[in-house]
Each structure stands twice: as C-alpha cells, then as structure tokens.
Amino acid sequence: MTFSIVARSADGESWGVAVASKFLAVGSAVPAAAAGIEAIATQSFANTAYKPQALAALTAGLSAAETLASLLADDADREQRQVGIVDAAGDSATFTGSGCYGWAGGVSGAGYAIQGNILTGPEVVAAMEQAWLSSALAAPLEVRLLAALAAGDAAGGDSRGRQSAAVLVVRRGAGYGGYDDVAADLRVDDHPSPVDELLRLRDLHELYLTASTEAERVPISPQLRAELESLARSRGRADFAAWVGAENYEMRVAEDLAWIDVRVLSIIRGA
C-alpha cells in the first residue's frame, strides 16, 4: 500500500525517508530516523516496533543488513512486512516478504533503499531509483528524496490511488533554533494529490526555516528602510521589525535589519 525511499546524503551528514500511500497519514506509521545512526521505513503490514528496535540494534553496532535480519528473525509475520534501512555508514538493506500484495519489491544500493507494495508495477521502483541516482549529490537530502518520490508517483505509484505522503530528514543540530536534529518533518495526511502538496510544503519550509544565502541578501539602504517601514505600517504592524516577526521571516531578514532576502522583499511589496 506504500512506496518509499530511505537514504543517507552523499556527505554522510543527513538521513531521511520519503513515503507516499493510499493510506491515511502514512507519515505517522512508516518513517523513522536518528541523526548519525539510521533511517528506516516499515510498511506493508507495518510493524512500527521495528523503528525503536532498529535504532537499538544500530546503536549497538549492527549494520543495516544485520539489523534487518534481527528484526525479521523475531517476527512471526515477517512475510507480510516490507522494510528499508540505511545505517550510519550508508550501507543499506531492503526486504519484501512473500506475503506482501503485488506488485511488491525493492532495490538498494550505496546510501539508499527503495521499496513498495500494491504498486502499478516495477516501473515505480525503477523510476524512483533513476531519479535518486540522477539527482545532484550536493542538493539537500529532502530535495533528492522528494524528487525520487515524485518520480515514483508519476510512474504510477500506489495502484489503489493517492492519499498521503511525508518526508522526514535528520541532521545533527539542524532543527529549529538548533535545539534538535529534525531538518525536515513534513506530512500530508489526506489529499487528492499528496506528493504535489508535499512539494509545495517543502518550498514553504525552505522559505521559512532555512537561512538566506549571500546571493539572496539585498542590503537595506536608508531609502529601502523607509519603504519597508511604510509597507509594514500599511499592513497594520508597528514597524518593519514587527512585521518580520509576525510573518515568521526571521531566517530571511538580518536581526539588525542590514539586509532582506530578495523573496521576502518581493512578498512585502506585494509582487
């Protein structure tokens, strides 16, 4: 009922999962990841206990393949399971039980595991793998994962239709304010085009929760500052700084108001 990709970034700093399904809130059941340790997807007749069990096994030093073997060995219903794991070193493993509904199968390689069940056919997994392998290695992991997910969706995806999708990416200290490791955790729980909606949310996530690059920064001159103050007041805010805070653009405007992100400038101007 699901197709997913589990992967580690090329620089070895991020781990993540992207998943879609004709199933309500697939992001609540399938993915899990721990920075510096692993990422896992458990699906088909999902055994959510695999998530903490895999974390414990990998923390103890087992590889992805060894961890997968240990999970399956203790599970009487293993032939109904489908699992993908990538460990700290980027080694991967995927499993599709003989009891999974067709089409079902998976592939794995250095740094990734792709799997799906109740798919339109093997072309879904093949398209995901091709999209992953052809994506830019330096791109953020969530971008590469979503490119693979979108390719699988375009190739047919879940044979029953579409309902939900999710992406989870972890990296040490990457969370909001640096207080946790969650670089991205986006979910579309019930939507007619969940992968498209997830891509839209990812764009918003990048705007609101990642910092502007040097190339995106426009210096705020006295003339521009006066314009920004006027525009903020026209929107019911006391001043430009208050507008920035109310609109959650702190990552895109300098704290001392020395510069503004080019996209935020376009937004406040109403372009």
C-alpha positions as CSV (number, residue, x, y, z in Angstrom):
1,M,0.0,0.0,0.0
2,T,3.1,2.2,0.0
3,F,6.2,3.3,-1.8
4,S,9.2,4.8,0.0
5,I,12.9,5.7,-0.3
6,V,15.3,5.6,2.7
7,A,18.6,7.3,2.2
8,R,21.7,9.0,3.6
9,S,23.1,12.1,2.0
10,A,26.3,11.9,-0.1
11,D,28.2,13.9,2.5
12,G,27.2,11.4,5.3
13,E,25.6,14.1,7.4
14,S,21.8,13.5,6.8
15,W,19.4,10.6,6.9
16,G,15.9,10.5,5.8
17,V,12.7,8.9,4.4
18,A,10.1,9.9,1.8
19,V,6.9,7.9,1.5
20,A,3.5,8.0,-0.2
21,S,0.5,5.8,0.0
22,K,-3.2,5.3,-0.4
23,F,-3.4,5.2,3.4
24,L,-4.3,7.9,5.9
25,A,-1.4,9.8,7.5
26,V,1.3,7.4,6.2
27,G,3.9,9.7,7.8
28,S,2.7,8.7,11.3
29,A,3.5,5.0,10.7
30,V,6.2,4.3,8.2
31,P,9.3,6.6,8.6
32,A,11.8,7.0,11.4
33,A,15.4,8.4,11.5
34,A,18.1,9.2,14.0
35,A,20.9,11.6,13.1
36,G,24.3,9.8,12.9
37,I,22.7,6.4,13.2
38,E,20.0,5.4,10.7
39,A,16.8,5.8,8.7
40,I,14.1,3.2,8.3
41,A,10.8,2.7,6.6
42,T,8.4,-0.1,7.8
43,Q,5.4,-0.7,5.6
44,S,3.0,-3.2,4.0
45,F,1.6,-4.8,7.2
46,A,3.8,-2.3,9.1
47,N,5.4,-3.3,12.3
48,T,6.0,0.0,14.0
49,A,8.0,-1.7,16.7
50,Y,10.8,-2.1,14.1
51,K,11.6,1.6,14.5
52,P,12.8,1.6,18.1
53,Q,14.2,-2.0,17.7
54,A,16.3,-0.9,14.7
55,L,17.6,2.2,16.5
56,A,18.7,0.0,19.4
57,A,20.4,-2.6,17.1
58,L,22.2,0.0,15.0
59,T,23.3,2.0,18.1
60,A,24.8,-1.3,19.4
61,G,26.9,-1.5,16.2
62,L,25.0,-3.8,13.9
63,S,24.9,-3.0,10.2
64,A,21.8,-2.3,8.2
65,A,21.7,-5.9,6.9
66,E,22.4,-7.4,10.4
67,T,19.7,-5.2,11.9
68,L,17.2,-6.2,9.2
69,A,17.9,-9.9,9.9
70,S,17.4,-9.4,13.6
71,L,14.1,-7.7,13.1
72,L,12.8,-10.4,10.8
73,A,14.1,-13.3,12.9
74,D,11.9,-12.3,15.8
75,D,8.7,-11.6,13.8
76,A,6.3,-14.4,13.1
77,D,4.6,-12.2,10.5
78,R,7.8,-11.2,8.6
79,E,6.5,-12.4,5.3
80,Q,3.8,-9.7,5.4
81,R,6.4,-7.0,6.1
82,Q,8.4,-4.6,3.9
83,V,11.3,-2.7,5.3
84,G,14.1,-0.5,4.1
85,I,17.1,0.6,6.2
86,V,20.2,2.7,5.7
87,D,22.8,2.8,8.5
88,A,25.4,5.4,9.7
89,A,28.0,4.2,7.1
90,G,25.5,4.4,4.3
91,D,25.1,0.6,4.0
92,S,21.5,-0.3,3.0
93,A,19.1,-3.2,3.1
94,T,15.6,-3.8,1.8
95,F,13.2,-6.7,2.4
96,T,9.9,-7.6,0.8
97,G,8.0,-10.5,2.3
98,S,6.4,-13.2,0.2
99,G,3.0,-12.3,1.7
100,C,3.1,-8.6,0.5
101,Y,0.4,-7.7,-2.0
102,G,1.6,-7.3,-5.6
103,W,3.2,-5.7,-7.2
104,A,5.8,-5.6,-4.4
105,G,9.5,-5.3,-4.4
106,G,12.6,-3.2,-3.8
107,V,16.1,-2.2,-4.7
108,S,19.0,-1.0,-2.7
109,G,22.5,0.5,-3.3
110,A,25.1,2.6,-1.7
111,G,23.2,5.0,0.6
112,Y,19.7,4.1,-0.4
113,A,16.9,1.6,-0.2
114,I,13.7,1.8,-2.2
115,Q,10.6,-0.4,-1.8
116,G,6.9,-0.5,-2.5
117,N,3.9,-2.7,-2.4
118,I,0.5,-2.7,-4.1
119,L,2.1,-0.7,-6.9
120,T,1.2,-0.4,-10.5
121,G,4.3,-2.3,-11.3
122,P,8.1,-2.5,-11.0
123,E,8.4,0.7,-13.1
124,V,7.6,2.7,-9.9
125,V,10.7,1.5,-8.0
126,A,12.8,1.8,-11.2
127,A,11.8,5.4,-11.7
128,M,12.5,6.2,-8.1
129,E,16.0,4.7,-8.3
130,Q,16.7,6.6,-11.5
131,A,15.6,9.9,-10.1
132,W,17.7,9.3,-6.9
133,L,20.8,8.4,-8.8
134,S,20.5,11.3,-11.3
135,S,19.8,14.0,-8.6
136,A,22.5,16.4,-7.7
137,L,24.6,15.0,-4.8
138,A,25.0,18.4,-3.2
139,A,21.3,19.1,-3.1
140,P,19.6,19.0,0.3
141,L,18.6,15.4,1.1
142,E,14.9,16.3,1.3
143,V,15.1,17.6,-2.3
144,R,16.6,14.4,-3.5
145,L,14.2,12.2,-1.6
146,L,11.2,14.2,-2.9
147,A,12.5,14.0,-6.5
148,A,12.5,10.2,-6.2
149,L,9.1,10.1,-4.6
150,A,7.6,12.4,-7.3
151,A,9.2,10.1,-10.0
152,G,7.5,7.1,-8.4
153,D,4.2,8.9,-8.2
154,A,4.4,9.9,-11.9
155,A,5.3,6.3,-12.9
156,G,2.0,5.0,-11.3
157,G,2.6,4.8,-7.6
158,D,0.1,3.0,-5.4
159,S,-2.3,1.1,-7.7
160,R,-5.2,2.0,-5.5
161,G,-4.7,5.7,-5.8
162,R,-3.3,8.6,-3.7
163,Q,-4.0,9.8,-0.2
164,S,-1.0,10.8,1.9
165,A,2.8,11.5,1.8
166,A,5.6,12.5,4.1
167,V,9.3,13.3,4.2
168,L,11.5,13.1,7.3
169,V,15.1,14.2,7.3
170,V,17.5,14.5,10.3
171,R,20.9,16.0,10.7
172,R,22.8,16.9,13.9
173,G,21.7,20.3,15.2
174,A,19.6,21.0,12.1
175,G,16.3,21.6,13.9
176,Y,14.6,24.9,14.6
177,G,17.0,27.1,16.6
178,G,19.5,24.2,16.6
179,Y,17.7,22.5,19.5
180,D,17.1,19.2,17.9
181,D,18.2,17.2,14.8
182,V,15.0,17.4,12.7
183,A,15.9,19.2,9.4
184,A,12.5,18.5,7.8
185,D,9.4,16.7,9.0
186,L,6.5,17.4,6.6
187,R,3.3,15.4,6.3
188,V,0.3,15.5,4.0
189,D,-2.2,13.3,5.8
190,D,-5.3,13.3,3.4
191,H,-5.1,14.9,0.0
192,P,-6.1,14.0,-3.6
193,S,-2.5,14.9,-4.8
194,P,-0.4,14.4,-1.7
195,V,3.0,14.3,-3.4
196,D,2.4,17.6,-5.2
197,E,1.2,19.1,-1.9
198,L,4.3,17.8,-0.1
199,L,6.5,19.5,-2.7
200,R,4.6,22.8,-2.1
201,L,5.1,22.4,1.7
202,R,8.8,21.7,1.1
203,D,9.1,25.0,-0.8
204,L,7.4,26.8,2.2
205,H,9.7,25.0,4.6
206,E,12.7,26.2,2.7
207,L,11.5,29.8,2.7
208,Y,10.6,30.0,6.4
209,L,13.0,27.6,8.1
210,T,16.3,27.9,6.2
211,A,18.6,30.9,6.2
212,S,19.2,33.2,3.2
213,T,22.4,32.7,1.2
214,E,24.7,35.6,0.5
215,A,23.4,35.8,-3.1
216,E,19.8,36.2,-1.8
217,R,20.5,39.1,0.5
218,V,19.6,42.7,-0.5
219,P,21.3,45.4,1.5
220,I,18.8,47.7,3.3
221,S,19.7,51.3,2.4
222,P,18.1,54.2,4.2
223,Q,15.7,54.6,1.3
224,L,14.7,50.9,1.3
225,R,14.3,51.0,5.1
226,A,11.9,53.9,4.8
227,E,9.9,52.0,2.2
228,L,9.8,48.8,4.3
229,E,8.6,50.8,7.4
230,S,5.8,52.3,5.4
231,L,4.8,49.0,3.9
232,A,4.8,47.3,7.3
233,R,2.6,50.1,8.8
234,S,0.2,49.7,5.8
235,R,-0.2,46.1,6.9
236,G,-1.1,47.0,10.4
237,R,2.3,46.5,12.1
238,A,4.0,49.0,14.3
239,D,7.2,48.8,12.2
240,F,9.1,46.6,9.8
241,A,10.7,44.5,12.6
242,A,7.3,43.7,14.0
243,W,6.1,42.6,10.5
244,V,9.1,40.3,10.2
245,G,8.3,38.7,13.5
246,A,4.6,38.4,12.8
247,E,5.3,36.8,9.4
248,N,8.0,34.4,10.7
249,Y,10.7,35.7,8.4
250,E,13.5,35.9,11.0
251,M,15.7,33.5,9.0
252,R,15.3,35.8,5.9
253,V,15.9,39.2,7.4
254,A,19.0,40.3,9.3
255,E,18.4,40.8,13.0
256,D,19.9,44.3,12.8
257,L,17.9,44.9,9.6
258,A,21.1,45.3,7.5
259,W,19.7,43.1,4.7
260,I,16.5,41.4,3.5
261,D,16.0,38.3,1.5
262,V,15.1,39.0,-2.1
263,R,12.0,36.8,-1.9
264,V,10.8,38.5,1.3
265,L,11.3,41.9,-0.3
266,S,9.1,40.8,-3.2
267,I,6.5,39.5,-0.7
268,I,6.2,42.7,1.3
269,R,6.0,44.7,-1.9
270,G,3.1,42.5,-2.9
271,A,4.7,41.3,-6.1
